[in-house]
Amino acid sequence: CVMVVWAIKSRWLPTPFSRFLAVLATGGAIGNLIDRMLYGYVVDMIAVDFMNFAIFNVADIFVTCGAIVLAIYTLFFDREPKKEAEA
């Protein structure tokens, strides 16, 4: 949470979309942390029956999707346009 606030304040995450993704991942992490503090474990509620896959919760989805999309967006789409040399 502190790192996301620092990244937004230092303009490391300049676009609203990148900030949204960082907050999405942080919100999921905080949700899992709250479960861990209240119950001693993270409550998982979504089980996929049609394939052998892990049981997970909404906070896990937020963390995973937010982090993956933020990494892809930062690596491939969040680039400053090259400034042409003035003649």
Secondary structure, 3 states (H helix, E strand, C coil): CHHHHHHHHCCCCCCHHHHHHHHHHHHHHHHHHHHHHHHCCCCCCECCCCCCCCCECHHHHHHHHHHHHHHHHHHHHCCCCCCCCCC
